[in-house]
Amino acid sequence: MKLGDTFTTFEEFEDSFKVYKNSNFVDYFTKDCKTLNSINAKFSNGRMSTASKELKYYYIKFCCIHGGTYKKKICLDQRVTSTMRQGCEASLYLKASECGKFLEITNINENHNHEISKTLFSHLPNQRKLKPETKAIIEYFLGNQYSKNDLSKVVNKLKEKFKCRVKISTDEINNLNGIFIQDKVMAESLSSFPEVVFADATYKLLD
């Protein structure tokens, strides 16, 4: 994608933009926009009144997901919070042509002030979204009603098949807090080294 590129529909732009982001390992969010419907509602006889509806937008601006700066609120909260905002000024501006027949890239800034890599890109929120097939499976199970007997089956399977020690934690009104599981290896490790505490952690790739 480059300055001056044109698209006859917004869908065509989206397809090209997706390829651009995936091949360059960058992601963007919509910073500002105005639809053709809103501009025509305000100026019913304006030059955009005959524009193709498939353009969808009069203009739309995309900014790098690391754009902007984080301003911490003044409060007593001393927690350390993370943010993806790093002041990156990379952006893309798309605008409907005067004739209303296509969308044109009228401004593009590809200068990113942060590290770009395939690994970091794969950990961005939009890249970690559920795949359609996975989402369909989850929605299927969420649409079914399950009883406590289903949980009992899981516990019994852990105990009988995998010989695990299982402890179910509930609150005062019997809501599930968690299931604590200890297999044979865990039990042996605890018995051999009771003074050692093991902790599992996830490496934080993003600031």
Secondary structure in CASP SS format (residue, H / E / C, confidence):
PFRMAT SS
TARGET T0000
AUTHOR 0000-0000-0000
METHOD secondary structure of the structure
MODEL  1
M C 1.00
K C 1.00
L C 1.00
G C 1.00
D C 1.00
T E 1.00
F E 1.00
T C 1.00
T C 1.00
F H 1.00
E H 1.00
E H 1.00
F H 1.00
E H 1.00
D H 1.00
S H 1.00
F H 1.00
K H 1.00
V H 1.00
Y H 1.00
K H 1.00
N H 1.00
S H 1.00
N H 1.00
F C 1.00
V C 1.00
D C 1.00
Y E 1.00
F E 1.00
T E 1.00
K E 1.00
D E 1.00
C E 1.00
K E 1.00
T E 1.00
L H 1.00
N H 1.00
S H 1.00
I H 1.00
N H 1.00
A H 1.00
K H 1.00
F C 1.00
S C 1.00
N C 1.00
G C 1.00
R H 1.00
M H 1.00
S H 1.00
T H 1.00
A C 1.00
S C 1.00
K H 1.00
E H 1.00
L H 1.00
K C 1.00
Y E 1.00
Y E 1.00
Y E 1.00
I E 1.00
K E 1.00
F E 1.00
C E 1.00
C E 1.00
I C 1.00
H C 1.00
G E 1.00
G C 1.00
T C 1.00
Y C 1.00
K C 1.00
K C 1.00
K C 1.00
I C 1.00
C C 1.00
L C 1.00
D C 1.00
Q C 1.00
R C 1.00
V C 1.00
T C 1.00
S C 1.00
T C 1.00
M C 1.00
R C 1.00
Q C 1.00
G C 1.00
C E 1.00
E C 1.00
A C 1.00
S E 1.00
L E 1.00
Y E 1.00
L E 1.00
K E 1.00
A E 1.00
S C 1.00
E C 1.00
C C 1.00
G C 1.00
K C 1.00
F C 1.00
L E 1.00
E E 1.00
I E 1.00
T E 1.00
N E 1.00
I E 1.00
N E 1.00
E C 1.00
N C 1.00
H C 1.00
N C 1.00
H C 1.00
E C 1.00
I C 1.00
S C 1.00
K H 1.00
T H 1.00
L H 1.00
F H 1.00
S H 1.00
H C 1.00
L C 1.00
P H 1.00
N H 1.00
Q H 1.00
R H 1.00
K C 1.00
L C 1.00
K C 1.00
P H 1.00
E H 1.00
T H 1.00
K H 1.00
A H 1.00
I H 1.00
I H 1.00
E H 1.00
Y H 1.00
F H 1.00
L H 1.00
G C 1.00
N C 1.00
Q C 1.00
Y C 1.00
S C 1.00
K H 1.00
N H 1.00
D H 1.00
L H 1.00
S H 1.00
K H 1.00
V H 1.00
V H 1.00
N H 1.00
K H 1.00
L H 1.00
K H 1.00
E H 1.00
K C 1.00
F C 1.00
K C 1.00
C C 1.00
R E 1.00
V E 1.00
K E 1.00
I E 1.00
S E 1.00
T E 1.00
D C 1.00
E C 1.00
I C 1.00
N C 1.00
N C 1.00
L E 1.00
N E 1.00
G E 1.00
I E 1.00
F E 1.00
I E 1.00
Q E 1.00
D C 1.00
K H 1.00
V H 1.00
M H 1.00
A H 1.00
E H 1.00
S H 1.00
L H 1.00
S H 1.00
S H 1.00
F C 1.00
P C 1.00
E C 1.00
V C 1.00
V C 1.00
F C 1.00
A C 1.00
D C 1.00
A C 1.00
T C 1.00
Y C 1.00
K C 1.00
L C 1.00
L C 1.00
D C 1.00
END
